[in-house]
Amino acid sequence: MRQEQSSHDRLKAVIPERTPLFSPQLKKIFNCVDLLLEMADRREFLLGALGHFAAASAHPGEVTAPETAAEPITDIGCKEPRDDLAEVLLEVPAHSVQINQLNSISGALLSPDGKTLAVRNYRELAFVSVADGTTTVFPLGGPEFGVTPGGHSNAWSSDSDSIWFLKGDLTRSGFVTSPLRCARRLRDGSVVLAPPLTELPGRLDEVTWVDGGGLGVAHCDTRGGYNRPELPNRYPALAIFDAANGAVRTVLSLHESIRSTWGEGEGSIYLQVLATARLQDGRVRALLRCALVGQGRNKRLGGLALWTEGSQIQELPSSLNEPHSTAVFTPDGEALLVSFRLSAAGVIYERRPSPPPVSVTGRYVALFDLRGKAIWLRSGTAHHMRGTSPLAVSPDGQLGLVILPERCGGDVWGLLDLRDGTIVRRLRRFGQNRVNSVGFAGEQTWFTSYQTLEFYD
């Protein structure tokens, strides 16, 4: 069998050992070339192994839910030799809709009446009929209709007749070139501007919508680098507003809040609004991941926090603040369902067979109260590598939809009873395309990935 030559051997064949140029110094260079070529021949993805191993044991006071499964409708079996799925019955989609008019889907929102899917990528927005897949496509960008790249800046109106968005001019690459303003786009393509928000503390950069009535959280002076020309972030802040009436209800200074919560520091603002909820008394509650990022290593102040309208931010335990985790409030805003990315570890080679992934055991979903204490927690073992996935809670607050560490030809998702974390049903997805949106529509659950919308009864 022919052995593959290293770059050192190949160069020796060209420059013999007796050649004066082949000096010890040159040999060292060739050895370095060997190492560089070896490194270039593979791409390593270390998918949070240390974090998952560290999280494998439950924290004090946390309750781990038992592994139980209700009787599903359809037995499709599983051809993969997975011990954890040997006796598990799985359900398949009841029907699916192909969205061929778009090249891909980067975000999707199902209308409140469950009849229309608003699908978007960075160039287009489309209204897709759930019944027959009829699609109407509108281009994004230009003075007629622009939106910011952030997926949170779109939301259905409560009557399912329009989409809330941020109107402004964009370049083809998505940079903002004009001031942004809240507006609604109707199904016929017409645009209705909302009253101007004159009391915002700074430049409107992005919106996280709370409901379909125009209630939202405005990100002010947080994304100046996404403007052309670039703009300074002078007074980073969040503001709760009512777009329908042009009213700003409350403002949160990010610099002051981060310093008062985590200590003094200087730096640029890092901010994510991970989840929002409207409380029974009408106030807004938001889950924030925020920090002051300074110059040099380990110069970072911040973490995960709750912000309730009318109050200062409340720091949450660091055990919740894992990278790549996703979260959603229960409908009453009194608890958080958090999905932790549980992935196998290992390396992937580009030009030769890759070694088997290293299985990782740890937590993958938990329900927390507002103090950050786990009400229940589920752990498992991941045998495959995977990225971050979305999650959802049913409108009545009884069920949660999360990805499971199991696989059966494709990803397996679970419907969980939010009272104790029990797996009620397992849903099997076909194909390898990554899921980018999930949700509930009446008694059904739905998924979108690439060009497909799937419904499960």
C-alpha positions as CSV (number, residue, x, y, z in Angstrom):
1,M,0.0,0.0,0.0
2,R,1.3,3.4,-1.0
3,Q,2.0,5.7,2.0
4,E,1.2,9.3,1.8
5,Q,4.3,11.4,1.7
6,S,4.7,14.4,4.0
7,S,5.7,17.8,2.6
8,H,9.2,17.2,4.1
9,D,9.6,13.9,2.1
10,R,8.4,15.6,-1.1
11,L,10.8,18.5,-0.7
12,K,13.7,16.0,0.0
13,A,12.9,14.4,-3.3
14,V,13.3,17.7,-5.0
15,I,16.3,19.0,-2.9
16,P,18.6,16.1,-2.1
17,E,20.3,15.9,1.4
18,R,23.7,16.7,-0.1
19,T,22.5,20.0,-1.5
20,P,24.1,22.8,0.5
21,L,20.8,24.6,0.6
22,F,19.4,21.7,2.7
23,S,20.8,23.1,5.9
24,P,19.6,22.3,9.5
25,Q,17.8,25.6,9.5
26,L,16.0,24.7,6.3
27,K,15.0,21.4,7.8
28,K,13.4,23.2,10.7
29,I,11.4,25.3,8.2
30,F,10.3,22.1,6.4
31,N,9.2,20.6,9.7
32,C,7.2,23.7,10.5
33,V,5.6,23.4,7.0
34,D,4.7,19.8,7.8
35,L,2.9,21.0,11.0
36,L,1.1,23.8,9.2
37,L,-0.1,21.5,6.5
38,E,-1.3,19.0,9.1
39,M,-3.2,21.8,10.9
40,A,-4.7,23.0,7.6
41,D,-5.8,19.5,6.7
42,R,-8.4,19.4,9.5
43,R,-11.0,21.7,11.0
44,E,-11.6,21.2,14.7
45,F,-14.9,22.0,16.3
46,L,-14.7,21.8,20.1
47,L,-18.5,22.0,20.8
48,G,-18.6,23.0,24.4
49,A,-17.3,19.8,25.8
50,L,-15.9,21.3,29.0
51,G,-19.0,23.2,29.7
52,H,-21.2,20.2,29.2
53,F,-19.0,17.9,31.3
54,A,-19.1,20.5,34.0
55,A,-22.9,20.7,33.8
56,A,-23.3,17.0,33.9
57,S,-24.2,16.9,37.6
58,A,-27.3,18.6,38.8
59,H,-26.9,21.7,40.9
60,P,-28.0,21.6,44.6
61,G,-31.7,22.0,44.9
62,E,-32.5,21.1,41.3
63,V,-35.0,18.3,40.6
64,T,-34.3,16.0,37.7
65,A,-37.4,14.8,35.9
66,P,-37.9,11.1,35.3
67,E,-37.7,9.7,31.8
68,T,-41.2,8.7,30.8
69,A,-43.0,8.6,27.4
70,A,-46.7,8.6,26.7
71,E,-48.3,6.5,24.0
72,P,-47.6,8.2,20.6
73,I,-49.8,7.8,17.5
74,T,-47.4,6.3,15.0
75,D,-44.6,3.7,15.3
76,I,-42.0,4.3,12.6
77,G,-39.2,2.4,14.3
78,C,-35.6,3.5,14.2
79,K,-32.9,1.9,12.1
80,E,-30.0,3.5,13.9
81,P,-28.3,1.3,16.6
82,R,-29.2,3.7,19.4
83,D,-29.7,2.0,22.7
84,D,-31.6,5.1,24.0
85,L,-34.1,4.8,21.2
86,A,-34.5,1.0,20.9
87,E,-38.0,0.9,22.5
88,V,-39.1,4.5,21.7
89,L,-42.0,5.2,19.4
90,L,-41.8,8.3,17.2
91,E,-44.4,10.5,15.4
92,V,-43.9,11.8,11.9
93,P,-45.3,15.1,10.3
94,A,-49.0,15.2,9.5
95,H,-48.3,17.4,6.5
96,S,-45.7,19.8,5.1
97,V,-45.6,22.8,2.8
98,Q,-42.7,23.5,0.4
99,I,-41.7,27.2,0.0
100,N,-39.9,27.1,-3.4
101,Q,-40.1,30.8,-4.1
102,L,-37.4,31.6,-1.5
103,N,-33.8,30.3,-1.7
104,S,-33.7,29.7,2.1
105,I,-35.4,30.7,5.3
106,S,-33.7,32.6,8.1
107,G,-36.8,33.2,10.2
108,A,-40.5,32.5,10.2
109,L,-43.5,33.6,12.2
110,L,-46.9,32.0,12.1
111,S,-49.9,34.3,12.3
112,P,-52.1,34.3,15.4
113,D,-54.9,32.7,13.4
114,G,-52.6,30.0,12.2
115,K,-53.4,30.5,8.5
116,T,-50.3,32.4,7.2
117,L,-46.6,32.0,7.7
118,A,-44.4,35.1,7.4
119,V,-41.1,33.9,6.1
120,R,-38.0,36.0,5.6
121,N,-34.4,35.8,4.7
122,Y,-32.0,38.7,4.3
123,R,-33.4,39.7,0.9
124,E,-37.1,38.9,0.9
125,L,-40.2,38.6,3.0
126,A,-43.0,36.2,1.9
127,F,-46.5,35.5,3.1
128,V,-47.2,31.7,2.7
129,S,-50.6,30.1,2.9
130,V,-50.6,27.2,5.3
131,A,-53.5,25.6,3.5
132,D,-52.0,25.3,0.0
133,G,-48.5,26.9,0.1
134,T,-49.5,29.9,-2.1
135,T,-46.7,32.4,-1.6
136,T,-46.5,36.2,-2.1
137,V,-42.9,37.6,-2.1
138,F,-41.8,41.1,-1.3
139,P,-38.2,42.3,-1.7
140,L,-36.4,43.8,1.3
141,G,-34.2,46.9,1.0
142,G,-34.4,50.2,-0.7
143,P,-36.6,53.2,0.3
144,E,-39.8,51.3,-0.3
145,F,-39.3,48.6,2.4
146,G,-36.3,48.0,4.6
147,V,-35.8,46.0,7.8
148,T,-32.9,45.5,10.1
149,P,-31.2,42.1,9.9
150,G,-32.2,41.1,13.5
151,G,-35.0,38.6,13.4
152,H,-36.7,40.1,16.5
153,S,-37.6,43.2,14.5
154,N,-40.6,41.5,12.9
155,A,-43.9,40.4,14.5
156,W,-47.4,39.7,13.4
157,S,-50.1,42.1,14.4
158,S,-52.8,40.8,16.7
159,D,-55.4,40.7,13.9
160,S,-53.1,38.6,11.6
161,D,-53.5,41.2,8.8
162,S,-50.0,42.8,8.9
163,I,-46.4,42.5,10.0
164,W,-44.7,45.0,12.4
165,F,-41.2,45.9,11.2
166,L,-38.6,48.7,11.2
167,K,-38.8,50.8,8.0
168,G,-35.6,52.3,6.6
169,D,-33.1,52.2,3.8
170,L,-30.7,49.3,3.6
171,T,-27.7,48.4,1.4
172,R,-27.8,45.0,-0.3
173,S,-25.5,43.7,2.4
174,G,-27.9,44.8,5.1
175,F,-26.3,48.0,6.5
176,V,-28.7,50.8,7.5
177,T,-28.3,54.1,5.6
178,S,-31.3,56.1,7.1
179,P,-33.2,56.5,10.4
180,L,-35.5,53.6,11.2
181,R,-39.1,53.9,12.1
182,C,-41.8,51.5,13.3
183,A,-44.4,50.5,10.6
184,R,-46.7,47.7,9.5
185,R,-46.7,46.0,6.2
186,L,-50.1,44.8,5.1
187,R,-50.7,41.6,3.0
188,D,-51.3,43.7,-0.2
189,G,-47.8,45.2,0.2
190,S,-48.8,48.6,1.4
191,V,-47.0,50.2,4.3
192,V,-48.6,52.0,7.3
193,L,-46.2,54.2,9.3
194,A,-46.6,54.2,13.1
195,P,-46.5,57.6,15.0
196,P,-42.9,58.7,15.6
197,L,-41.3,57.8,18.9
198,T,-40.0,61.2,19.8
199,E,-39.1,60.4,23.4
200,L,-36.6,57.6,22.7
201,P,-33.3,58.2,24.5
202,G,-31.2,57.7,21.4
203,R,-31.1,56.3,17.8
204,L,-33.5,53.5,17.2
205,D,-31.4,50.5,16.1
206,E,-33.5,47.4,16.7
207,V,-36.8,46.3,18.2
208,T,-37.8,43.2,20.1
209,W,-41.6,43.0,19.8
210,V,-43.6,41.8,22.9
211,D,-47.0,41.4,21.4
212,G,-49.0,42.1,18.3
213,G,-50.5,45.4,19.5
214,G,-47.2,47.3,18.9
215,L,-45.7,46.8,22.4
216,G,-42.0,46.4,22.1
217,V,-38.5,46.9,23.5
218,A,-36.4,49.4,21.6
219,H,-32.6,49.0,21.3
220,C,-31.2,52.6,21.2
221,D,-27.6,53.4,20.3
222,T,-26.5,49.7,20.4
223,R,-25.8,48.9,16.7
224,G,-24.0,52.0,15.3
225,G,-21.5,49.7,13.5
226,Y,-24.4,48.4,11.4
227,N,-24.9,51.9,9.9
228,R,-23.2,53.3,6.8
229,P,-21.5,55.5,7.6
230,E,-20.8,54.0,11.1
231,L,-22.4,56.0,14.0
232,P,-21.2,56.2,17.6
233,N,-23.1,54.5,20.4
234,R,-23.3,57.5,22.7
235,Y,-26.0,56.5,25.2
236,P,-26.8,52.8,24.9
237,A,-30.3,52.2,26.4
238,L,-33.4,50.1,26.2
239,A,-36.9,51.6,26.1
240,I,-40.3,50.0,26.4
241,F,-42.7,51.6,23.9
242,D,-46.1,51.5,22.4
243,A,-45.7,51.9,18.6
244,A,-49.4,52.1,17.9
245,N,-49.7,55.3,20.0
246,G,-46.1,56.6,19.6
247,A,-45.5,56.5,23.4
248,V,-42.3,55.6,25.3
249,R,-43.2,54.1,28.7
250,T,-39.8,53.6,30.4
251,V,-36.1,53.8,29.7
252,L,-33.2,51.7,31.0
253,S,-29.6,53.1,30.8
254,L,-27.4,50.1,30.0
255,H,-24.1,51.6,31.2
256,E,-25.6,52.6,34.6
257,S,-27.5,49.3,35.0
258,I,-24.5,47.1,34.3
259,R,-22.2,49.1,36.6
260,S,-24.7,49.1,39.4
261,T,-25.2,45.4,39.1
262,W,-21.7,44.0,38.3
263,G,-19.4,46.8,39.4
264,E,-17.5,49.6,37.8
265,G,-15.9,49.2,34.4
266,E,-15.5,50.8,31.0
267,G,-16.0,49.3,27.6
268,S,-18.5,48.8,24.7
269,I,-22.0,47.4,25.3
270,Y,-22.8,43.8,24.4
271,L,-26.5,43.2,24.5
272,Q,-29.1,40.5,23.7
273,V,-32.7,40.5,24.5
274,L,-33.3,36.7,24.8
275,A,-37.0,36.7,25.7
276,T,-39.9,39.0,26.5
277,A,-43.3,38.6,28.2
278,R,-46.3,40.8,29.0
279,L,-47.4,40.4,32.6
280,Q,-51.0,40.2,33.7
281,D,-50.8,43.8,35.0
282,G,-49.7,45.0,31.5
283,R,-46.0,45.5,32.4
284,V,-43.2,44.1,30.2
285,R,-40.5,41.7,31.5
286,A,-37.4,40.9,29.5
287,L,-34.5,38.5,29.8
288,L,-31.2,40.2,29.0
289,R,-27.7,39.0,28.3
290,C,-25.6,42.1,28.6
291,A,-22.0,43.1,29.4
292,L,-19.4,45.9,29.2
293,V,-16.5,44.5,27.1
294,G,-13.2,46.4,27.6
295,Q,-9.8,46.2,26.1
296,G,-7.5,43.3,26.9
297,R,-8.2,39.8,28.2
298,N,-10.8,39.1,30.9
299,K,-12.1,42.7,30.8
300,R,-15.8,41.9,30.8
301,L,-18.5,42.8,33.3
302,G,-22.0,41.5,32.9
303,G,-24.1,38.3,32.7
304,L,-27.8,37.3,32.5
305,A,-30.4,39.5,34.1
306,L,-34.2,40.1,34.3
307,W,-35.6,43.5,33.7
308,T,-39.2,44.2,34.7
309,E,-40.8,47.4,33.7
310,G,-40.5,50.0,36.5
311,S,-37.7,48.1,38.3
312,Q,-33.9,47.8,38.0
313,I,-32.3,44.8,36.4
314,Q,-32.0,41.6,38.6
315,E,-28.9,39.5,38.2
316,L,-29.5,35.8,37.6
317,P,-27.1,33.0,38.7
318,S,-24.2,32.3,36.4
319,S,-25.3,28.7,36.0
320,L,-28.0,29.9,33.6
321,N,-25.6,32.0,31.5
322,E,-24.2,29.2,29.3
323,P,-23.0,30.2,25.8
324,H,-25.5,29.2,23.0
325,S,-28.4,28.6,25.4
326,T,-31.9,29.8,24.4
327,A,-34.8,30.7,26.6
328,V,-38.5,31.6,26.5
329,F,-40.9,32.8,29.2
330,T,-44.0,30.9,30.1
331,P,-47.1,32.9,29.1
332,D,-47.6,34.5,32.5
333,G,-43.9,35.7,32.6
334,E,-43.3,33.9,35.9
335,A,-40.9,31.2,34.8
336,L,-38.2,30.5,32.1
337,L,-37.8,27.5,29.9
338,V,-34.1,27.3,29.0
339,S,-32.6,25.0,26.4
340,F,-28.8,24.3,26.8
341,R,-26.8,23.1,23.8
342,L,-25.8,19.5,24.5
343,S,-23.4,18.3,21.8
344,A,-20.9,15.5,21.4
345,A,-17.3,16.7,21.2
346,G,-14.5,15.8,18.8
347,V,-12.9,16.9,15.5
348,I,-14.1,16.9,11.9
349,Y,-11.5,16.4,9.1
350,E,-12.1,17.9,5.7
351,R,-9.9,15.5,3.6
352,R,-10.0,12.2,5.4
353,P,-12.3,10.2,7.6
354,S,-13.1,11.8,11.0
355,P,-12.9,9.9,14.3
356,P,-16.2,9.1,16.0
357,P,-17.6,11.9,18.2
358,V,-17.0,11.7,21.9
359,S,-20.3,11.4,23.7
360,V,-21.1,14.1,26.3
361,T,-23.5,13.8,29.2
362,G,-25.1,16.9,30.7
363,R,-28.3,19.0,31.1
364,Y,-30.2,20.0,28.0
365,V,-33.4,21.7,29.3
366,A,-34.7,23.1,32.5
367,L,-37.5,25.2,33.9
368,F,-36.4,28.0,36.2
369,D,-38.2,30.4,38.5
370,L,-37.4,34.1,38.5
371,R,-34.7,33.7,41.1
372,G,-32.8,31.3,38.9
373,K,-33.7,28.2,40.9
374,A,-34.5,25.1,38.8
375,I,-38.1,23.8,39.2
376,W,-37.1,20.7,37.2
377,L,-34.2,19.7,35.0
378,R,-33.6,17.1,32.3
379,S,-30.2,15.5,31.6
380,G,-29.1,13.2,28.8
381,T,-26.2,12.0,26.6
382,A,-25.4,13.5,23.2
383,H,-23.8,11.1,20.7
384,H,-23.8,13.6,17.8
385,M,-22.6,17.1,17.2
386,R,-25.2,19.8,17.0
387,G,-25.6,23.6,17.2
388,T,-28.1,25.8,19.0
389,S,-31.8,25.2,18.4
390,P,-34.9,27.2,19.1
391,L,-37.6,26.3,21.6
392,A,-41.2,27.2,22.3
393,V,-44.0,27.2,24.9
394,S,-47.6,26.5,24.1
395,P,-50.0,29.5,24.6
396,D,-51.7,27.8,27.5
397,G,-48.3,27.3,29.2
398,Q,-48.8,23.5,29.6
399,L,-46.3,22.2,27.0
400,G,-42.7,23.0,25.9
401,L,-41.1,22.1,22.6
402,V,-37.4,21.4,22.7
403,I,-34.7,19.4,20.8
404,L,-33.7,16.1,22.5
405,P,-30.2,14.7,22.6
406,E,-31.5,11.6,20.8
407,R,-31.3,11.0,17.0
408,C,-33.2,8.7,14.7
409,G,-32.0,9.3,11.1
410,G,-32.6,13.0,11.9
411,D,-33.3,15.2,14.9
412,V,-35.8,14.1,17.5
413,W,-37.8,16.8,19.3
414,G,-39.8,16.4,22.5
415,L,-43.1,17.8,23.8
416,L,-42.6,18.3,27.5
417,D,-45.1,18.6,30.3
418,L,-44.0,21.9,31.9
419,R,-45.3,20.8,35.4
420,D,-42.5,18.2,35.8
421,G,-40.5,18.0,32.6
422,T,-41.9,14.6,31.5
423,I,-41.6,13.8,27.8
424,V,-45.2,13.5,26.5
425,R,-44.4,12.9,22.8
426,R,-41.4,12.5,20.6
427,L,-41.4,14.0,17.1
428,R,-39.1,12.8,14.4
429,R,-37.8,15.2,11.7
430,F,-36.6,14.0,8.4
431,G,-33.6,15.4,6.6
432,Q,-30.5,17.1,7.8
433,N,-31.4,20.8,7.4
434,R,-31.2,22.8,10.5
435,V,-34.5,24.0,12.2
436,N,-34.6,27.8,12.4
437,S,-38.2,28.3,13.8
438,V,-40.6,26.3,15.9
439,G,-44.0,27.0,17.5
440,F,-47.5,26.0,18.3
441,A,-50.7,26.5,16.2
442,G,-53.7,25.4,18.1
443,E,-53.3,21.7,18.7
444,Q,-50.4,21.4,16.3
445,T,-46.7,22.1,16.5
446,W,-44.7,23.4,13.5
447,F,-41.1,23.6,12.3
448,T,-39.4,25.5,9.5
449,S,-36.0,24.6,7.9
450,Y,-34.5,25.7,4.6
451,Q,-37.6,25.6,2.3
452,T,-40.0,23.4,4.3
453,L,-42.8,24.0,6.8
454,E,-43.8,20.9,8.8
455,F,-46.9,20.4,11.0
456,Y,-47.4,17.7,13.6
457,D,-50.9,16.9,14.9
